[in-house]
Every structure is written in C-alpha cells, then in structure tokens.
Amino acid sequence: MYDFIIRRARMADGGLTDIAVRDGKIAALGEVSGEAAREYDLAARFYLSAGWIDSHVHCYPKSPIYHDEADRIGVATGVTTVVDAGSTGADDIDDFYQLTRDASTQVYALLNIARTGIVTQNELADMTQIDRVGVRDAVQRLPGFILGIKARISSSVVGKNGVRPLLEAKAIQQENNNLPLMVHIGNNPPDLDEIADLLGSGDIITHCYNGKPNRILTPAGELRASVHRALQRGVRLDVGHGTASFSFEVARAAIAQGILPHTISSDIYCRNRLNGPVRSLAHVMSKFFNVGMTLAQIIDCVTVHAAEGLRLRHKGRLEVGYDADLTIFDVQESACVFTDSEGESVTGEKQLLPLAAVVGGEWLITEEGKKHHGFDL
C-alpha cells in the first residue's frame, strides 16, 4: 500500500509518468499499479519534477540586514529545500538551526567564515573575524545542517584585505573534509582573475551573471581566460540573482557562448522578494527562458545540479529510494515583464507557476496553487 500515487504527471522533457510515495520516499515510477491511500491525477496537464532546491537564500530571521521566513520563500513558492548562504557564522549558527526546525521547508546552511555572519556589510574587513576553530566546532556540531562554507569576496566586504579572506576560506575548506565553498563576487578589488585562479573543483562562484565591471565577461563580451580555466578545473557557476547581481545582457551573451549556469538560485530575502527584482525562485527561473535556456535545462539547475553541488545525496532526482521531495507546477504562456538587477526589463512569453510542494511525502499547496482555478486535486 502506497501513501499516495500521482498519476499522469508531465515531465520537463514532455514525457508522462506516475509516481508512488511511501514513508517519505519515492517508491515507484513509470506506470504504477497497486493500491494507495490517495491518488492525484495531473491529467497530463501539470508538470512534476524533483523538489526545487534554492541553493542561495537568506532566511535567518534575526539577521539585521538580510532576513526572511523559510516557508515564505520555500514551500509557499514550490521550493522544497533552501540553503542559507552565509547569513550566519559560528556565533549564531546554532540559533539559526533551532529556529528553522519547525519549518515545513527543509533548511540548510552555508556557514559564513566570519564568526558574526552578515551583521554588517564588511564582515571580512577585519581578519580577526575569521575563526578557524569556531568553524570547525560548528561543522562538527551540525554536520547534517552545515553543507559548506561561504566567503563574500568583493571590495565592500573585504575592505583592504584583497584575497586574504579567500585564502583563509580555502584553508578552512581543506581542514573540514573539503566542504563545498561558495564565493560571492562583486565589485573589485580584488579582481575576479585573482579570485578565479584560487578556486578548484566543486567550488562555486555565485552572482555569476552580475553586470558589474568585475564580471565574468571581458569588455569585448568574451569569457575571461581565468574563468575559463576555473571551469576547466570543475568550478561551478551559480546565479545568485539578488538585488544587484543579475544582468540580462551578461546572461544572454554568456549563454549564447555555451556558458550555462550549473545552478539557478535567487539570493532572496524579504526586501527583494516584496519589491523585486527577485520575487521568488520561480520568477528567477522564468527569466532564463528569455536568455536561451529550455525548460529541462532550467529544472536541472534547481534539482539534480543543485543537489550534486551541495552533496544532498538523496535529493534532486526522481528515482526510487530518493526523498519524496517534489514540485508540481504549470508553465503559463502569457506575456510577463521581467526586470534584472540593472533595471533592464524584458517581456517574456512564459512563466513558471508552482502549484504544490511535496516535502518528505507531505503535500503542501502553494500560494499560487490556492488561486489557480484549474488546479483542484
């Protein structure tokens, strides 16, 4: 007996499948026979994917600068898993962990290498903020919660320290089982070439399509040689849209050259959720139809690629035995205006509407699903 079966779900590649769930895990796929306590028929109309993972958010409620509620940016918008990218350091990570245990959304963290996290905008201007022992102890206390570490390496954050905080981050990484390292890039100094040359396989450059002078493209619009070398070494590109870190122009030019993101993330917090330009992960994902990506490519960036990059071993795929984290959504074909972080607006013809999130087998209707008259299961 299955807990439930979802019938005739449309996949990102256009195919159809049934999916059965038992005890919070995917139990069967394909043409599923057998009994279930409940059945939901998507009637080949609505899409289903592995649960969406937003690998760069800010949801520590007590953060004085970047904060939000996990469920507001998570299951309410079809996102089953969120990863807070450095809001907290060793000083507050235990509090953050406790505050998010009651959320329906699954919440993880990238630990800021500065002990205070982002309490000010220049947390790495003082090298004494970096506490290797504090990081090690936090990782040992919360190994299932802390997925990696975060270092913000841009001029406003590091002050006069250049790449010294990044060198510390790399040392911390190696002392902690080579945890994933996410590196924020922005205004220089330090120059992106210096940053990229220090990164290795599995490291993540976030804000990869920012429109600032210190971006991944040269003034001639070609990929910087240092970034090309980094990609050859296995460095990953993360979108991290945010308030000031996504340019349609840069994304279009990069993707036209085959420089696709490994992961699409929002860098969402209350202000850019309410006032834009982020709004939600679905809204950010929808922008990538406008820069040359397909639905299947977009979905991979928030499922399988996101899980692989952060070593979430039982998430991100529709496979038997994996966590029953699922997102049910529609693709609405109607005009919608999208705005980037540079103020450029484009009119898109498609947008993703998340209708339900299933987390560990628990079915939750999204805000969009509640008002979507055709979605009545």
N, C-alpha and C positions, 0 to 999 in steps of 0.2 A: 504494500500500500504506500503510495507516494503522498506527500503532504499536499502538493498541487502539481498540475500539469498546465503548461502554457501551450496552446495549440496554434498552429499556422502563423508563427512569428516570422516576419520578414527580416532577413539579414542585410548587412550593409552591402554585400555583393549581389543582392537581389534574390538569393535563394530563400527557401522556406524551411522551417524546422519546428518540431515540437521540442519542448524541454521539460523534464521532470525534476522535481526537487524533493529531497528527503533529508531531514535532520540538518538543514542549513547548507547542504552540499548539492551540487549538480549530480543527479543520479542516472539520468538517461537523456540522450539526444537523438534527433532523427525522427522517424515515425515511431512514436512511443505508444505502446499498448500497456494495459494494466489499469488498476483502479487508483483513484486519488480522492482525497477528502474534498478537493476543489479543482475546478478546471476554469481556465480563462482562454477564450478564443479571440485571437487578434485578427482573425479573418483575412489574413494575408495583406492587411491594410497598414498595420502599425509595425514599426521596426523594433528589434530587440538586439542588444549587444551585451557583452560583459559589462559589469558596472563601471561607470565613468570614474576615473581617478584624476583629481585635480592636484598635480604634484607641486604646486606653488600657490599657497594661500596664506592669509594672516588671520588667525581666529583665536588668539589668546585674549579673552575678554578684558583683562586688566591692562593690556598694553596701552600706554598713553598716546601712541601715535597711530599704529595700525592694528585695528581690532575688529572682530565681528563674532557672530554666533555660528558655531559649526553647522548646526542643522539649517540655518538660514541660507548658507552658501553651499550646503551639502544636499541632503535628501529632498529639501524643498525645491531644488532645481535639477533633480535627476542624478546628482553626484553621490556615489555610494562611499567614496573614500576621499578624504582631504589630507594633505601633508602641509603642515605649517612650516614655512621656510624661514626660520631664524628669528621669529618674534621673541623667543626666549632663549636665554643662555643657562648656564649651570645654576645660577641663583634662583630662577623661577620655574625650571622645567618640571619639578615635582608638583607644584601648584597647578601648572597647566595640565599635567597628566590627570590629576584628580578632578579638575573642573570639567573635563571632557569625557569622563567615564559614563555619564548618563545620556550622552548624545546617541541618537539613532544612527547618525553618520559615523563611520569609522575614522578616527582621527589619529594621525601620526605626526612626528616632528622631525625636522632637521634642526639640530642644536647649533645655535649661533656660537662661534668660537669666542665671542666676547661674553664674559660672565653675566652681564646685565641684559643681553639681548638688545632689542631696539627700543631703548628708553629715550635716547637722543638720536639724532641723525648721524653722529660721528663716533659711533661706538668703538671704532678701531683706530682712532687718532691717538689714543693712549695705549701703548703696547702692554702696559701692566694689566689691562683688562683681559688679556688672553691668559687663561689659567689652564695649563695642560692637565694638571691633576684633577681640577674640577670637572673638566670634560670627561676624563677617564672614569671618574667615580660616577658621574651621571649616566654614562653609557652602560656601566656595569649594573647600576640600579634599575635602569629602564631599558633593557635590551630589546624588548618587543615593541617599544614605543618610539625610541630614537632610531630612525632609519639611516641617518647620515649627519653630516655637518654642513654648515652654511657660513660663507665668508663674503661680505659685501666689499668688493674691491673697486671703489670709484672715489674720486677726489674728495667729495663731501664727507665720505665715511672714514677714509684712512688719513686724511689731513696730509701731513708731510712724510708719512711713513712709506709711501710708494708700495712696492710689492712685498715688503717685510711681513705684513699680516698674512699674505698668501703663503709665504714660505713657512710660517708657523702653522698654518692650516694643513699644509702638506705633511709636515712632521706629525701633527696630531692625527691625521688620517692614518699614517703608517703605524702609529702606536696603538691604533684601535681597529685592528683587523681590516685595514684598507676600506673603511666605510665610504660610501658614496659622498663626494664633495660637490656641493653646488656653489658656483661662483657667480655673484651678481656683477655685471659690467655696466658702466655708465660713462660719465664724463671723466676725462683724463686731467692730470696724471693719476695713476700710472697708465701708460699706453697699452692698448689691447694686445699689441705684439708681445710686450713683456709678460702679460698675463697668460696668453695662449701658450707661449713657449714653456711655461711651468706646469701645464696640465697634461695628464696622462689618461690612459684607457679607463672609461667609466666616469671620469669627472664630467660635470655638467656646467655648461655656460648658459646662464639664464638671462633673459632680455635680449635674445639673440637677434631680433629684428628691430632693435631700437634705432631711432633716427638721429641720434647724437653724432657729433663728429668722430667720436671714438667707437665707430661701429664696425661690423664685420666686412663691409664692402669698402673698397678704395674710392677716392673721388671719381674715378673713371667707371665705377659701378661693378668692378670685378672683386671676387673674393680675395681677401688679404692672404698673402702667402702663409703667414703664421697660423691663420685659422685653418687653411687647407692642410697644413702639416698636422695640426691638432686633430682634425677629423680623421686623417690617415692613421693617427695613433689610437683612435677609438674614443675621442672626446665627443660628448653628446650635446646637442643644441635643444634648449628649452625656450618656449615662447615667453612666459612670464609677462603677459601683456601690460598690466598695471596702468597707473595713471599717466606715466611718462615714458613708456618703454616699448611701444609698438608703432611701427611705421608701415602703412600700406606700400609706400614706394619701395622701401628696403625689402619687404617680404616679397613683393611681386618680382623685383629684379633678382633676388636670391633664388626663389623657387623656379623662375624661368631658366636658371642655370643648373637646376637639379639639386639645389642646396635646401632640402626639406628639413623641417624640424623633426627631432626624434619624439618630442613631447609637446603638446599644446596645453598650456596652463594659464590661469587667469591673473595671478597676483592680486586677488580680490581682497578688499576689506570694506568696511561699511561705507566709506565716502565714495569710492569709485563704483561700488555696487549701486548706491542710490542715485548718484549724479552722473554716472558714466565716466569714462567710456567703456568700462568693463561689463557691468550689469550682472553677468553670470558666466559660468564656463560655457554653457550652450551658446550664448551670444558671441563669445570669443571664437568658439569653434565655427560658427556660421560665417564669420568673416573670411575663413580660409577657402570657402567656395569662390570668393572673389579674387583670390590670388593664385588660382590654378590647381587646387587640390580636389581630389574626389572624396565622396562620402566614405568609402572604405579606408582611404589614407587618413582622413580626419579621425575616424573612430579608432584606428590602430594607435594614434598618438595619445589617446586618453584611456587606453585599455592595455593591450599587450606591451607596447613600448614603455608606458609609464610603469607598469609592474616590473618589467625587466630592469629598468634603470634604477629602481629603488629596492630591488630584491624582494618584492612582495610575491612570494613563491606560489601561493595558491589563489592568486587573483589575476584578472586581466584576460582570461581566456574562457571560452565556452567549451569546457572539457569535463568529462566525468571525473568526479573527485575534487574538482575545484570548488571554492566557496561560491555559494549561490548568491552572488552579488550581480545584479542585472539592472540594466536601464532600458525602459520601454519608451520609445519616442516616435514622433512624426516628423516628416520633412515637409514643411509648408512652402508651397511655391507661390509666393506673392512678394511684391516689392517691399523692401525694408531698407531704411537708411542706416548705414554703419559708419561710425566715426573712429578714427585711430587716435593715438596719443599726440599726434602732431596737428590735429584739427582738420585733417582731410576727411571728407565724407564721401562715401560711395553708395550707390543704390544697388542692393543685392536682390536677386530673384529667389533665393532660398534661405530658409532659416530653420534651425532645429528646435523642436518643441518637446522638451522632456515631459512625459506623462506620468510615469511611475518609476520608483526606485525599489528594488528588492535587495535587502541587506541581510545576508546570512539567512535567507529564506523568509524574512519579514517583508510583507508587501506594504508599500507606502505610496500614496497618491501625491504627486507634486502639486504645487500651486497652479501650474498650467493645466495639469490633468483635471483639477477640480472645476475649471471653467471651460474645458474643451468638450463641447456638447457631443461630439462623435465618439468620445471615449467613455464608455459605460459598460464595465465588465461585471 
